[in-house]
Amino acid sequence: MIKYETTYAKRQKEAQRIHKLNRKKTALVYCEKQFGLVDGKTASALARHSEIYSIVGIIDSSLAGKDAGEELGEEKSGIPIFTNLKDALSKLAEVPDCYIYGKAPLDTYISAEERLLILEAMKKGMDIINGLHQFFSEDLEFVHMAAQSNIQIKDIRKPPLLKNLHVFTGRISEVNIPVIAILGTDCACGKMTTAVELNKTLNNLGLKSILIATGQTSLMQGAKYGISTDALINQFVVGEIENAVLQAFTNEKPDIILVEGQSAVSHPAFMSSLGILKGSMPDGIILQHPPARTFRCDFPDLEMPSVESEIKLIEAISQSKVIAIALSHENLTHEQTLEIVVDYEENLRLPTTDVLSHGCRKLVKALGNHFPELNQIIKRMSLEVIPVLAASKTVPV
């Protein structure tokens, strides 16, 4: 009897350990005064989707008491928005596993107030997840507090050791399935949202689709392959993108690979899109565009390029063709968005859609038309089953 109880107890303990390993970690996301805005794109993305974190709350005093999903113009998500850390911990049933810094500002360093909040989160036993270029794991005060509090610091943008980085090899030519890059005309215009939703839709249709992450947010969402390109030395950007695609192709044997875009090829401040184009050598491109945006995000003196000029630039410097356009409906009414869809399809002769309002049906059809091998799988299921998301009133990421 004693032996049976001991064995049963061991089995229970092992079952609890496995459950803990498999479950999503709970997380509180800090996004003070930026949730739903451009610089709060990380928090918005995590509220919409994450395969590794269960978001239990957002910190933004300007929206306290509201629901995160509703603030993004979507269905109620059950994710509350809190005034501050103290407010969140007083109302949540348990202390979350993680504290995520959910803003993506141009500023290099966090503020003194934000620093105190991170230290307080550590004291409460929360792991720190950081997507900034400022590495918390190299901050002596943070490292000391982490050791005292027995918690971990994870810097998402911290690049691999030099010995583990890759240069371009040309082996990308071995990839014999469609590789599609989701590029854009600006930063924070919906590239990642379109990539994530298209990836989910393709998998739901029976295709095996793998998404390659190229930024910190999609890595936080749980992308298995990829790297934050803007944290790399230029020499390794192209090679790391190539390596990520090769690893996904070899390990997963997918039907299609999607590559998340960054910024824009035409953007004078950033280089990531060029590395993504060169490293992945895509067979097709979906171009994301915010039609109502006059100036580039965070750069009020830089005018936005037109869709036409971006397409010409992309196709002039690569062998890839733009096969579809995805829109961000920020600052547009539903009627205005529909008018733009009609205009683009008539004048540019490219299927155009707003993924957050109308789903991925047109993008799936475009892929099937360009790649018959995909269409053979897609046609087995009706496109009518592809879900349409609720419209969002804020900037997608």
Beta strands, then each sheet from edge to edge (+ up, - down):
strand 1: 25-30
strand 2: 53-59
strand 3: 81-82
strand 4: 98-101
strand 5: 127-130
strand 6: 153-155
strand 7: 179-184
strand 8: 209-213
strand 9: 225-226
strand 10: 256-260
strand 11: 284-289
strand 12: 295-296
strand 13: 299-303
strand 14: 322-327
strand 15: 352-353
sheet 1: 3+ 2+ 1+ 4+ 5+ 6+
sheet 2: 9+ 8+ 10+ 7+ 11+ 14+ 15+
sheet 3: 12+ 13-
end
